[in-house]
Amino acid sequence: MPEVFRFGSTKILDWMPLGAFMETPQPLLMDPVDVAVIGSGIAGLFLAVKCAKAGLKVAVITKKEISTSSTNWAQGGIAGVLDTDNKEALEMHVRDTLECGGGYCNEEVVRSVVNEAADRINDLIKHGVRFDIGAEGEYDLNKEGGHSDYRILHSKDRTGAEIERALTKDAHGEIDDNFKILENWMAVDLIQKEYGDVRKGVSGVWCLDPKGLVHTLPATNIVLATGGAGILYKKTTNPIVATGDGVAMANRTGADIGDMEFFQFHPTAIGLDSGDTFLITEALRGNGAILMTITEYREWKNQDNNNPDNFSYMHNYSSRGSLGTRDVVARATDSEMKKSGDKHVLLVTEHLDAKKLVIKFPTITQKLETYGIKIGFDAIPVTPAAHYMVGGIIVNYEGQAKSNGHIITNLYAIGEVSCTGLHGANRLASNSLLEAVVYSNRAAESIINNIDLDYKNNINDVPMWRAEDLDILVEHAPLRTDLEALRVTMSSDVGIVKSHSRLQRAKRRIQHISDEVEMIWKTCKPTQDLVELRNLIDVAKLVVKASISRDDNIGLHYNKDLEN
C-alpha cells in the first residue's frame, strides 16, 4: 500500500526527518527517489503507477488532496478511435485536430497521438475506468465541437472524476511502500545539477510541507504534471490549484516555453451573478443544445414549431453552428455579449428530450437545479471562461523538456503543463485527456528504460534550501490584493480579444505587481499563497510577452489591431 501523508497524520514521521518538528531550523533532507511526480491528475498518476509497478521508488507531490486536479473536473470525455483498422476514422480525427489547431499543429505529433489512442484508452480500461456503454453493448460515443464524428468516450458528464477514481484506487491498492503520496505539499522550485547550465539536468525539488517548512527531495527524474493556470482569470472553469506552477518553475530553470499566447476559453460556463463558473460540457451541444442571444431566444419562443437552430447567432460565425471550435464559439459569444450589453447568452435545451438529458448529464442536472434551472425546460445562462492553457513547456516525443532546443536531462513535462505540438493554436475538445495519457505512458517508458543507476547512487549531493533566517510572512492581505489585481488585469486586457494598447498596459501593471511580490519573496519564508502568486505572475508575463510577439491572428490569439 502506498503511504499517503496528510497534515496531522502520525504516519508522516515514517518519511520526514525529526528536524521537521523542532523549533530550531535544521536541514530537511528527504530520502531520495527515482521519480518525483509533481501533480496528481491523469498524467501524473498514470505515470506514477506505471513507474512504481516497474520497481522504481516514486513520490507524488500534490498541493491539495489527490483528487483536487483539473482531471477530476473534466466532464466531456476522451477522444479516440478504438478500431485501429478503420483508417478513414483515424484520418478524420487527424484532420479535425489539424483544422481546429489552425494549421499550427505538428502533424507528425498529431498522427502519433491519434494512432496511439486505442492502446492508451484500453490501458485506462484495464486500470478500472468505466466508460458508458450504449444499448447495443458498445461504447456510447459523444460528438463535441470541432469533431466531424462520434469518437468521444465518456462516463456520463463526469469522465475526469471517473478516471481519477480508477487511477487513485489502483495506486492505493496495488503499489508497495516505495510509492508515496504527499498530500498538501507543494513544490517550490527545481534543483539543477549544475546551476547556470540547465541542460545538465535536475537533481531534485524543494518542497513546502503543510507546516510551512521547506524540504529537499533528491530525485533521479522529475516529472512536471501540474496542469494549467486558469486562476489567472476572474472567470475560469479550473480548480483553485491551477496556478501555473510547473511552467513557472521550468521557466525559472531555463526551460523552453512555447505558445503561451494561446489560452483557451470554454464558451459555456454557467453565467450567473453569483460568480460561479461551473462548466457546461460541450457534449450537451453535441446532443443538440443550441446557443442563442437573449433576443434570439425571445424571438424563437414567439414562433411555433420552429427549429431553434435557425435562430442561433453561431451561424454567422461558423458553418458548424453551435458546434464550432472553441476559439470561434468563445469569440463569437464575446462579440454578441458586447453588442447587446448582456452579461450572458443562453444555451437552449427545451426542444430536447429532458428525460434523456437527465440520464446522460446527471452532474449538470443536479448543479443546475441548485440555481433553479431545470434542464430540458429552462434556458441555461452561459458565458465564456478561461479553461485550458494550450502552451507550456516544450517537450519532445517522450515528454522530455528542452532548453534552447536541447534535452534537459531527467526533466519531463506531461499533460496541460506541456507543449507537445498536438493542439497547435487551439485545442480540439477532449483531446487533452488523450494527450495526457499518451505522453504519460511515453515518459514512463523513457524513465524505466533509461534510469541512471550510477546517478541513483550519488543523488544525495544536492543543495539544501536557502537560508532559514527569513521573516515569517504575517500579513497575507497584500498578497490577496495583488492576486486580485493580477486577475483583473489579465481578464480585462489579455482575454479573448486583445489589442496592442491593452497588452502594453497589462505588461506595465504586471511588472508593478511583480516588483511588490518579489520584495516579499526575498525577505519572507515561503507560504503556499506566496509561491502560487509568484508562479502566476511569471506565467502572466509569459502570456503577455507571447501575445505581444505574435503578429498574426490565429486560433485562440486574436488581436483586433491585427485585423485585415
C-alpha positions as CSV (number, residue, x, y, z in Angstrom):
1,M,0.0,0.0,0.0
2,P,1.2,3.5,-0.7
3,E,1.7,5.9,2.1
4,V,-0.4,9.0,1.9
5,F,0.8,11.8,4.0
6,R,-1.7,14.3,5.4
7,F,-1.1,17.1,7.8
8,G,-1.8,15.8,11.3
9,S,-1.2,12.2,10.4
10,T,1.3,10.3,12.7
11,K,2.4,8.3,9.7
12,I,4.2,11.4,8.4
13,L,7.0,10.5,10.7
14,D,7.8,7.5,8.6
15,W,9.4,9.6,5.9
16,M,10.2,13.0,7.4
17,P,13.3,14.0,9.3
18,L,13.0,14.7,13.0
19,G,14.0,18.3,12.4
20,A,10.7,19.0,10.8
21,F,9.1,19.0,14.2
22,M,11.7,21.0,16.0
23,E,11.6,24.8,16.6
24,T,15.3,25.1,15.6
25,P,15.6,25.1,11.8
26,Q,17.5,22.1,10.5
27,P,18.3,20.9,7.0
28,L,15.3,18.8,6.0
29,L,16.7,16.2,3.6
30,M,14.3,13.6,2.5
31,D,15.1,10.1,1.3
32,P,16.0,10.1,-2.5
33,V,13.5,8.8,-5.0
34,D,13.8,7.5,-8.6
35,V,10.9,9.6,-9.7
36,A,9.3,12.7,-8.2
37,V,6.0,13.4,-9.8
38,I,4.5,16.9,-9.2
39,G,0.8,16.8,-9.7
40,S,-1.9,14.1,-9.3
41,G,-4.1,14.4,-12.3
42,I,-4.4,11.8,-15.0
43,A,-0.9,12.4,-16.4
44,G,0.9,12.3,-13.0
45,L,-1.0,9.3,-11.6
46,F,-0.8,7.2,-14.7
47,L,3.0,7.7,-14.9
48,A,3.5,7.3,-11.1
49,V,1.6,3.9,-11.1
50,K,3.5,2.6,-14.1
51,C,6.9,3.6,-12.7
52,A,6.1,2.1,-9.3
53,K,5.0,-1.2,-10.9
54,A,8.3,-1.3,-12.7
55,G,10.1,-1.3,-9.3
56,L,11.1,2.4,-9.1
57,K,10.8,4.4,-5.9
58,V,8.2,7.1,-6.6
59,A,6.9,10.2,-4.7
60,V,3.8,12.1,-5.8
61,I,3.7,15.7,-4.6
62,T,0.2,17.3,-4.7
63,K,-0.6,20.6,-3.1
64,K,-4.1,19.7,-2.0
65,E,-5.9,16.3,-1.7
66,I,-5.0,13.8,-4.5
67,S,-8.4,14.3,-6.3
68,T,-8.1,18.2,-6.5
69,S,-7.0,18.3,-10.0
70,S,-8.3,19.5,-13.4
71,T,-8.7,15.9,-14.4
72,N,-11.3,15.5,-11.7
73,W,-13.2,18.4,-13.1
74,A,-13.3,17.2,-16.7
75,Q,-16.8,16.5,-17.8
76,G,-16.7,15.7,-21.5
77,G,-14.5,12.7,-22.2
78,I,-11.5,11.4,-24.0
79,A,-11.4,11.4,-27.8
80,G,-10.1,8.4,-29.7
81,V,-10.8,5.8,-32.4
82,L,-10.8,2.4,-30.9
83,D,-11.0,0.5,-34.2
84,T,-7.4,0.9,-35.4
85,D,-8.3,-0.9,-38.7
86,N,-10.6,2.0,-39.6
87,K,-8.1,4.2,-41.4
88,E,-10.8,6.6,-42.5
89,A,-11.9,7.3,-39.0
90,L,-8.3,7.8,-37.8
91,E,-7.7,10.2,-40.6
92,M,-10.8,12.1,-39.8
93,H,-9.6,12.5,-36.2
94,V,-6.2,13.8,-37.5
95,R,-8.0,16.2,-39.9
96,D,-10.3,17.6,-37.2
97,T,-7.3,18.1,-34.9
98,L,-5.3,19.9,-37.6
99,E,-8.2,22.0,-38.7
100,C,-9.0,23.0,-35.1
101,G,-5.4,23.9,-34.5
102,G,-5.4,26.5,-37.3
103,G,-2.7,24.8,-39.3
104,Y,-0.3,25.3,-36.4
105,C,-0.1,21.7,-35.1
106,N,2.8,19.4,-35.5
107,E,1.2,16.9,-37.9
108,E,3.7,14.1,-37.0
109,V,2.7,14.5,-33.3
110,V,-1.0,14.6,-34.2
111,R,-0.8,11.3,-36.2
112,S,1.2,9.6,-33.5
113,V,-1.2,10.5,-30.7
114,V,-4.3,9.6,-32.7
115,N,-2.8,6.3,-33.7
116,E,-1.9,5.5,-30.1
117,A,-5.3,6.5,-28.7
118,A,-6.8,3.0,-28.7
119,D,-3.9,1.4,-26.8
120,R,-3.9,4.1,-24.1
121,I,-7.7,4.1,-23.7
122,N,-7.5,0.3,-23.3
123,D,-4.9,0.9,-20.6
124,L,-7.3,3.2,-18.7
125,I,-10.0,0.5,-19.0
126,K,-7.5,-2.0,-17.5
127,H,-7.0,0.4,-14.7
128,G,-10.7,0.1,-14.0
129,V,-12.1,3.2,-15.8
130,R,-15.8,2.6,-16.6
131,F,-16.8,4.3,-19.8
132,D,-20.6,4.4,-20.7
133,I,-21.9,1.5,-22.7
134,G,-24.8,2.0,-25.2
135,A,-27.9,0.0,-25.8
136,E,-26.1,-2.4,-28.2
137,G,-23.3,-3.2,-25.8
138,E,-20.7,-1.0,-27.5
139,Y,-19.2,2.2,-26.0
140,D,-21.6,5.1,-26.1
141,L,-19.7,7.8,-28.1
142,N,-20.3,11.5,-28.0
143,K,-19.7,14.3,-30.5
144,E,-18.3,17.7,-29.4
145,G,-17.4,21.0,-31.0
146,G,-14.9,20.7,-33.9
147,H,-15.4,16.9,-34.3
148,S,-16.9,15.5,-37.5
149,D,-17.8,12.2,-36.0
150,Y,-18.8,10.5,-32.7
151,R,-15.5,9.4,-31.1
152,I,-15.6,10.6,-27.5
153,L,-15.7,8.0,-24.7
154,H,-17.3,9.3,-21.5
155,S,-18.6,8.4,-18.1
156,K,-21.9,10.4,-18.0
157,D,-20.7,14.0,-17.6
158,R,-18.0,13.2,-15.0
159,T,-15.4,11.4,-17.1
160,G,-12.4,13.1,-15.4
161,A,-13.7,12.1,-11.9
162,E,-14.1,8.5,-13.1
163,I,-10.5,8.4,-14.4
164,E,-9.2,10.0,-11.3
165,R,-11.2,7.4,-9.2
166,A,-9.8,4.5,-11.0
167,L,-6.2,5.6,-11.0
168,T,-6.3,6.6,-7.4
169,K,-7.8,3.2,-6.4
170,D,-5.2,1.4,-8.5
171,A,-2.4,3.4,-6.8
172,H,-3.7,2.7,-3.3
173,G,-4.5,-0.9,-3.9
174,E,-1.5,-2.3,-5.8
175,I,1.6,-0.2,-5.1
176,D,4.0,-1.1,-2.3
177,D,5.7,1.2,0.2
178,N,8.1,2.6,-2.4
179,F,5.2,4.7,-3.6
180,K,4.3,7.7,-1.6
181,I,1.7,10.4,-2.0
182,L,2.4,13.7,-0.2
183,E,-0.9,15.5,0.0
184,N,-1.0,19.2,0.9
185,W,2.7,19.5,0.0
186,M,3.8,21.9,-2.7
187,A,6.9,22.1,-5.0
188,V,8.7,25.4,-4.6
189,D,11.5,25.2,-7.2
190,L,13.5,22.7,-9.2
191,I,17.1,21.9,-8.2
192,Q,19.6,21.9,-11.0
193,K,22.6,19.5,-11.1
194,E,24.8,22.5,-12.1
195,Y,23.4,26.0,-11.5
196,G,23.6,28.0,-14.7
197,D,23.6,25.0,-17.1
198,V,20.1,23.6,-17.1
199,R,20.9,21.1,-19.9
200,K,22.9,19.0,-17.4
201,G,19.6,18.3,-15.8
202,V,17.8,18.4,-12.4
203,S,18.7,16.6,-9.2
204,G,15.7,17.2,-7.0
205,V,13.0,19.6,-5.9
206,W,12.4,21.8,-2.9
207,C,9.1,21.1,-1.3
208,L,6.9,23.1,1.1
209,D,5.3,20.9,3.8
210,P,1.9,21.6,5.4
211,K,3.7,23.2,8.4
212,G,5.5,25.7,6.2
213,L,8.9,24.0,6.2
214,V,10.9,23.6,3.1
215,H,12.4,20.1,2.4
216,T,14.9,19.0,-0.1
217,L,13.8,15.9,-2.1
218,P,16.6,14.4,-4.2
219,A,15.2,12.7,-7.3
220,T,16.8,11.0,-10.3
221,N,13.9,12.1,-12.5
222,I,11.4,14.9,-12.0
223,V,8.0,14.9,-13.8
224,L,6.0,18.1,-14.0
225,A,2.3,17.2,-14.2
226,T,1.0,20.4,-12.6
227,G,-1.8,21.3,-15.1
228,G,-2.7,24.8,-16.2
229,A,-3.1,28.3,-15.0
230,G,-6.8,29.2,-15.2
231,I,-6.7,31.1,-11.9
232,L,-5.0,33.9,-13.9
233,Y,-8.5,34.9,-14.9
234,K,-11.6,36.0,-13.0
235,K,-13.8,33.6,-14.7
236,T,-12.4,30.1,-15.0
237,T,-13.5,26.5,-15.1
238,N,-10.3,25.4,-13.4
239,P,-9.9,24.4,-9.7
240,I,-8.0,26.7,-7.4
241,V,-4.8,24.7,-7.7
242,A,-4.4,25.7,-11.4
243,T,-1.7,28.4,-10.7
244,G,0.8,27.6,-13.4
245,D,3.4,26.1,-11.0
246,G,5.1,23.8,-13.5
247,V,5.5,26.3,-16.2
248,A,6.9,28.9,-13.8
249,M,9.4,26.5,-12.2
250,A,10.6,25.3,-15.5
251,N,10.9,28.8,-16.9
252,R,13.0,29.9,-13.9
253,T,15.4,27.0,-14.6
254,G,15.8,28.0,-18.3
255,A,13.4,25.5,-20.0
256,D,11.9,26.4,-23.3
257,I,8.3,27.7,-23.1
258,G,6.1,28.0,-26.1
259,D,2.7,29.0,-27.4
260,M,1.6,30.8,-24.2
261,E,-0.5,33.3,-26.2
262,F,-3.0,30.5,-26.9
263,F,-5.2,30.4,-23.8
264,Q,-8.5,28.6,-24.4
265,F,-11.8,30.0,-23.1
266,H,-14.6,27.5,-22.9
267,P,-17.7,29.0,-24.4
268,T,-20.2,27.6,-22.0
269,A,-19.6,28.2,-18.3
270,I,-22.6,29.0,-16.2
271,G,-23.2,32.7,-16.4
272,L,-24.9,33.9,-13.2
273,D,-24.3,36.9,-11.0
274,S,-23.2,34.5,-8.2
275,G,-19.8,34.4,-9.8
276,D,-19.9,30.6,-10.1
277,T,-18.3,29.3,-13.3
278,F,-19.4,25.7,-13.3
279,L,-18.7,24.2,-16.7
280,I,-21.5,23.1,-19.0
281,T,-19.8,20.4,-21.1
282,E,-19.5,20.7,-24.9
283,A,-21.2,17.3,-25.1
284,L,-24.5,19.0,-24.3
285,R,-24.2,20.9,-27.6
286,G,-23.2,17.6,-29.2
287,N,-26.6,16.3,-28.1
288,G,-28.4,19.2,-29.7
289,A,-28.3,22.1,-27.4
290,I,-28.3,25.5,-29.2
291,L,-26.6,28.8,-28.4
292,M,-28.8,31.9,-28.7
293,T,-28.7,35.5,-27.5
294,I,-31.4,36.6,-25.2
295,T,-33.1,38.4,-28.0
296,E,-32.9,35.4,-30.3
297,Y,-34.4,33.2,-27.6
298,R,-37.4,35.5,-27.2
299,E,-37.9,35.5,-31.0
300,W,-37.8,31.7,-31.1
301,K,-40.2,31.4,-28.2
302,N,-42.7,33.6,-30.0
303,Q,-42.6,31.2,-33.0
304,D,-44.4,27.8,-33.0
305,N,-42.7,24.6,-34.2
306,N,-39.6,26.3,-35.5
307,N,-36.1,24.7,-35.3
308,P,-34.2,26.7,-32.6
309,D,-31.0,26.3,-34.6
310,N,-32.4,28.7,-37.2
311,F,-32.3,31.5,-34.6
312,S,-28.7,31.0,-33.4
313,Y,-26.1,33.7,-33.9
314,M,-23.5,31.0,-34.3
315,H,-24.4,30.5,-38.0
316,N,-23.0,34.0,-38.6
317,Y,-19.6,32.7,-37.4
318,S,-19.2,29.0,-38.2
319,S,-20.7,26.5,-40.7
320,R,-20.9,24.1,-37.7
321,G,-23.2,26.5,-35.8
322,S,-23.2,25.8,-32.1
323,L,-20.7,23.0,-32.6
324,G,-18.0,25.3,-33.9
325,T,-14.5,25.0,-32.5
326,R,-14.0,26.6,-29.1
327,D,-12.0,29.6,-30.3
328,V,-14.7,30.5,-32.8
329,V,-17.6,30.0,-30.4
330,A,-16.0,31.8,-27.5
331,R,-15.0,34.8,-29.7
332,A,-18.5,34.9,-31.3
333,T,-20.2,34.8,-27.9
334,D,-17.9,37.5,-26.5
335,S,-18.8,39.7,-29.6
336,E,-22.5,39.2,-29.2
337,M,-22.4,40.0,-25.5
338,K,-20.5,43.2,-26.2
339,K,-23.0,44.2,-28.9
340,S,-26.1,43.6,-26.6
341,G,-24.6,44.5,-23.3
342,D,-25.9,41.3,-21.9
343,K,-23.9,39.5,-19.2
344,H,-24.6,36.1,-20.8
345,V,-26.1,34.2,-23.7
346,L,-28.4,31.2,-23.5
347,L,-27.9,27.5,-24.1
348,V,-31.3,26.2,-25.2
349,T,-32.4,22.6,-24.4
350,E,-36.2,22.9,-24.3
351,H,-36.5,21.2,-27.7
352,L,-34.7,18.1,-26.5
353,D,-35.8,15.0,-24.6
354,A,-35.5,16.1,-20.9
355,K,-35.5,12.6,-19.5
356,K,-32.6,11.6,-21.8
357,L,-30.7,14.7,-20.8
358,V,-31.1,13.9,-17.1
359,I,-29.8,10.4,-17.6
360,K,-26.8,11.5,-19.7
361,F,-25.9,14.6,-17.8
362,P,-26.7,13.9,-14.1
363,T,-23.9,16.2,-12.6
364,I,-25.0,19.2,-14.7
365,T,-28.7,18.5,-14.0
366,Q,-28.1,18.5,-10.2
367,K,-25.9,21.6,-10.3
368,L,-28.5,23.5,-12.4
369,E,-31.2,22.6,-10.0
370,T,-29.4,24.4,-7.2
371,Y,-29.8,27.5,-9.3
372,G,-33.5,26.8,-10.0
373,I,-32.8,25.8,-13.6
374,K,-34.4,22.7,-15.0
375,I,-32.6,21.0,-17.9
376,G,-34.8,20.4,-20.9
377,F,-37.3,23.1,-19.7
378,D,-35.3,26.2,-19.0
379,A,-32.7,28.1,-21.0
380,I,-29.2,28.0,-19.4
381,P,-27.3,31.3,-19.0
382,V,-23.7,30.7,-20.2
383,T,-20.6,32.8,-20.7
384,P,-17.0,32.1,-21.8
385,A,-14.5,31.3,-19.1
386,A,-10.7,30.5,-19.0
387,H,-10.4,26.8,-19.5
388,Y,-7.1,25.4,-20.9
389,M,-3.5,26.6,-21.3
390,V,-2.6,25.3,-24.7
391,G,1.1,26.5,-24.4
392,G,3.6,25.3,-21.9
393,I,6.9,23.6,-21.5
394,I,8.2,22.5,-24.9
395,V,8.8,18.7,-24.9
396,N,10.0,16.0,-27.3
397,Y,8.2,12.8,-28.3
398,E,8.8,11.2,-24.9
399,G,7.8,14.3,-22.9
400,Q,11.4,15.4,-22.1
401,A,11.7,19.2,-21.5
402,K,14.1,21.2,-23.6
403,S,16.3,24.3,-23.2
404,N,17.4,26.1,-26.4
405,G,16.2,23.0,-28.3
406,H,18.4,20.6,-26.3
407,I,17.1,17.9,-23.9
408,I,17.2,18.7,-20.2
409,T,18.4,15.5,-18.6
410,N,15.9,13.9,-16.2
411,L,13.2,16.5,-16.5
412,Y,9.8,15.6,-18.0
413,A,6.6,17.6,-18.5
414,I,3.3,15.9,-19.3
415,G,-0.4,16.9,-19.5
416,E,-1.6,20.5,-19.7
417,V,1.7,21.9,-18.4
418,S,3.5,20.7,-21.6
419,C,3.6,22.0,-25.2
420,T,3.7,18.9,-27.4
421,G,2.6,20.3,-30.7
422,L,-0.7,18.4,-30.7
423,H,-3.0,21.3,-30.1
424,G,-1.5,24.0,-32.3
425,A,-3.3,27.3,-31.9
426,N,-6.4,25.8,-30.4
427,R,-7.2,22.5,-28.6
428,L,-9.8,20.2,-30.1
429,A,-12.4,19.2,-27.5
430,S,-11.5,16.0,-25.5
431,N,-8.0,15.7,-26.9
432,S,-6.4,16.9,-23.6
433,L,-7.1,13.7,-21.6
434,L,-5.9,11.7,-24.6
435,E,-2.6,13.7,-24.8
436,A,-2.1,13.4,-21.1
437,V,-2.3,9.6,-21.1
438,V,-0.3,9.1,-24.3
439,Y,2.6,11.3,-23.1
440,S,2.4,9.9,-19.6
441,N,3.0,6.4,-21.0
442,R,5.8,7.6,-23.2
443,A,7.6,9.4,-20.4
444,A,7.1,6.5,-18.0
445,E,8.7,4.1,-20.6
446,S,11.6,6.5,-21.1
447,I,12.3,6.8,-17.4
448,I,12.0,3.0,-16.8
449,N,14.3,2.1,-19.8
450,N,16.9,4.8,-19.1
451,I,17.1,5.0,-15.3
452,D,20.7,6.1,-14.5
453,L,21.8,3.6,-11.8
454,D,25.1,5.3,-11.2
455,Y,23.4,8.6,-10.6
456,K,20.9,6.9,-8.2
457,N,23.8,6.0,-6.0
458,N,25.2,9.6,-5.8
459,I,22.0,11.6,-5.7
460,N,22.4,12.9,-2.1
461,D,24.8,15.6,-3.3
462,V,22.1,18.2,-3.8
463,P,21.9,21.8,-2.3
464,M,19.6,22.5,0.6
465,W,17.1,25.2,0.6
466,R,18.3,28.8,1.1
467,A,18.9,30.3,4.5
468,E,16.2,30.0,7.1
469,D,16.8,33.4,8.7
470,L,13.9,34.9,6.7
471,D,11.0,36.7,8.2
472,I,7.7,34.9,8.8
473,L,5.0,36.3,6.5
474,V,2.4,37.7,8.9
475,E,0.1,39.7,6.6
476,H,-1.4,37.8,3.7
477,A,-3.9,40.5,2.8
478,P,-1.5,42.3,0.4
479,L,-1.0,39.0,-1.4
480,R,-4.7,38.7,-1.9
481,T,-4.9,42.3,-3.2
482,D,-2.1,41.6,-5.6
483,L,-3.7,38.4,-6.8
484,E,-7.0,40.2,-7.4
485,A,-5.2,43.0,-9.4
486,L,-3.4,40.4,-11.5
487,R,-6.6,38.5,-12.3
488,V,-8.5,41.7,-13.2
489,T,-5.6,42.8,-15.4
490,M,-5.5,39.5,-17.3
491,S,-9.2,39.4,-17.7
492,S,-9.6,42.9,-19.0
493,D,-6.5,43.2,-21.1
494,V,-5.3,39.7,-22.1
495,G,-8.5,37.8,-22.7
496,I,-10.5,36.5,-25.7
497,V,-9.8,39.7,-27.7
498,K,-6.6,41.6,-27.2
499,S,-5.1,44.9,-28.6
500,H,-1.7,46.5,-28.7
501,S,-2.5,49.1,-26.1
502,R,-4.2,46.7,-23.7
503,L,-1.2,44.3,-23.9
504,Q,1.2,47.1,-23.1
505,R,-0.9,48.2,-20.2
506,A,-1.0,44.7,-18.9
507,K,2.8,44.4,-19.2
508,R,3.3,47.6,-17.1
509,R,0.7,46.6,-14.4
510,I,2.0,43.0,-14.1
511,Q,5.6,44.3,-13.7
512,H,4.4,46.6,-10.9
513,I,2.7,43.6,-9.1
514,S,5.8,41.5,-9.7
515,D,8.1,44.1,-8.1
516,E,5.9,44.2,-5.0
517,V,5.8,40.4,-4.6
518,E,9.5,39.9,-5.3
519,M,10.3,42.1,-2.3
520,I,8.2,39.8,-0.1
521,W,9.8,36.7,-1.7
522,K,13.3,37.8,-0.9
523,T,12.6,38.7,2.7
524,C,10.0,36.2,3.9
525,K,9.7,32.4,4.3
526,P,7.5,30.9,1.6
527,T,3.9,30.1,2.1
528,Q,1.6,28.4,-0.4
529,D,-0.1,31.7,-1.2
530,L,3.2,33.4,-1.9
531,V,4.6,30.6,-4.0
532,E,1.4,30.4,-6.1
533,L,1.2,34.2,-6.6
534,R,4.9,34.3,-7.7
535,N,4.2,31.5,-10.2
536,L,1.0,33.1,-11.6
537,I,3.0,36.4,-12.1
538,D,5.7,34.5,-14.0
539,V,3.1,32.8,-16.2
540,A,1.2,36.1,-16.8
541,K,4.4,37.7,-18.1
542,L,4.9,34.7,-20.5
543,V,1.4,35.1,-21.8
544,V,1.7,38.8,-22.3
545,K,5.1,38.5,-23.9
546,A,4.0,35.8,-26.3
547,S,0.9,37.8,-27.2
548,I,2.9,41.0,-27.9
549,S,5.3,39.0,-30.1
550,R,2.7,37.3,-32.3
551,D,2.0,39.4,-35.4
552,D,-1.0,37.5,-36.8
553,N,-4.4,36.3,-35.7
554,I,-4.6,32.5,-35.4
555,G,-6.6,30.2,-33.3
556,L,-7.0,31.4,-29.7
557,H,-4.9,34.5,-30.2
558,Y,-7.0,37.4,-31.5
559,N,-5.6,41.0,-31.5
560,K,-8.1,43.4,-33.0
561,D,-5.3,45.7,-34.1
562,L,-4.1,42.9,-36.5
563,E,-7.5,42.7,-38.3
564,N,-7.2,42.9,-42.1
